[in-house]
C-alpha cells in the first residue's frame, strides 16, 4: 500500500497486510504469544533464534519487544481480524 487508509497509521496498514497472510489459527498463535509474559516471549525468541539465526519470527518478536506501542497496535488488529 502506498498511502495509509484514512484514520489509520501507516504501521496499521502494514500490519493488516501482513495479518492477511496468516491463516486464522496462526493469528491465534501469534496473539497468544504476544499476550504471554515477558519470560515466555523471551524463551520463544530464543527457541526461534537457536533454530535459525535471524529467523523472521524471532526478528519480528524482538522488534515488537523494542516497540511496545507497535505491539499493542498489532494485538488490537489481530483481535479485530478474528472477530
C-alpha positions as CSV (number, residue, x, y, z in Angstrom):
1,X,0.0,0.0,0.0
2,X,1.4,3.4,-1.0
3,X,-0.7,5.6,1.2
4,X,-2.3,4.9,4.6
5,X,-6.0,4.5,4.8
6,X,-7.9,7.4,6.2
7,X,-8.0,7.2,10.0
8,X,-5.2,4.7,10.3
9,X,-1.5,4.9,10.9
10,X,0.9,3.6,8.2
11,X,2.0,0.8,10.6
12,X,-1.6,-0.4,10.9
13,X,-1.8,-0.8,7.1
14,X,1.5,-2.7,7.0
15,X,0.3,-5.0,9.9
16,X,-3.1,-5.5,8.3
17,X,-1.4,-6.6,5.0
18,X,0.8,-9.0,6.9
19,X,-2.0,-10.4,9.0
20,X,-3.9,-11.3,5.9
21,X,-1.1,-13.7,5.0
22,X,-1.7,-15.7,8.2
23,X,-4.4,-18.4,8.5
24,X,-6.8,-17.8,11.5
25,X,-5.0,-20.5,13.5
26,X,-1.7,-18.8,13.1
27,X,-3.2,-15.4,14.1
28,X,-4.5,-17.0,17.3
29,X,-1.0,-18.4,18.0
30,X,0.7,-15.1,17.4
31,X,-1.9,-13.3,19.6
32,X,-1.3,-15.9,22.3
33,X,2.4,-15.3,22.2
34,X,2.0,-11.5,22.3
35,X,-0.3,-11.8,25.3
36,X,2.1,-14.1,27.1
37,X,4.5,-13.0,29.8
38,X,7.9,-11.4,29.1
39,X,9.6,-14.6,30.1
40,X,7.5,-16.7,27.7
41,X,8.1,-14.3,24.8
42,X,11.9,-14.2,25.6
43,X,12.0,-18.0,25.6
44,X,10.2,-18.3,22.3
45,X,12.5,-15.7,20.7
46,X,15.5,-17.8,22.0
47,X,14.0,-21.0,20.5
48,X,13.5,-19.4,17.1
49,X,16.9,-17.9,17.2
50,X,18.5,-21.3,18.1
51,X,16.8,-22.9,15.1
52,X,18.0,-20.3,12.7
53,X,19.9,-17.1,13.5
54,X,17.9,-14.2,12.1
55,X,14.7,-16.3,12.0
56,X,11.9,-13.9,10.7
57,X,9.6,-14.6,13.6
58,X,12.4,-14.0,16.1
59,X,13.2,-10.8,14.4
60,X,9.5,-9.7,14.4
61,X,9.1,-10.6,18.1
62,X,12.4,-8.7,19.0
63,X,11.2,-5.6,17.1
64,X,7.9,-5.7,18.9
65,X,9.6,-6.1,22.3
66,X,11.5,-2.9,21.5
67,X,8.3,-1.1,20.4
68,X,5.5,-1.8,22.8
69,X,3.2,0.7,21.1
70,X,3.6,-1.3,17.8
71,X,3.0,-4.5,19.8
72,X,-0.3,-3.0,21.2
73,X,-1.4,-2.0,17.7
74,X,-0.7,-5.5,16.4
75,X,-2.6,-7.1,19.2
76,X,-5.6,-4.9,18.5
77,X,-5.5,-5.7,14.8
78,X,-5.1,-9.4,15.4
79,X,-8.2,-9.4,17.8
80,X,-10.1,-7.4,15.1
81,X,-9.2,-9.9,12.4
82,X,-10.5,-12.8,14.4
83,X,-13.9,-11.2,15.2
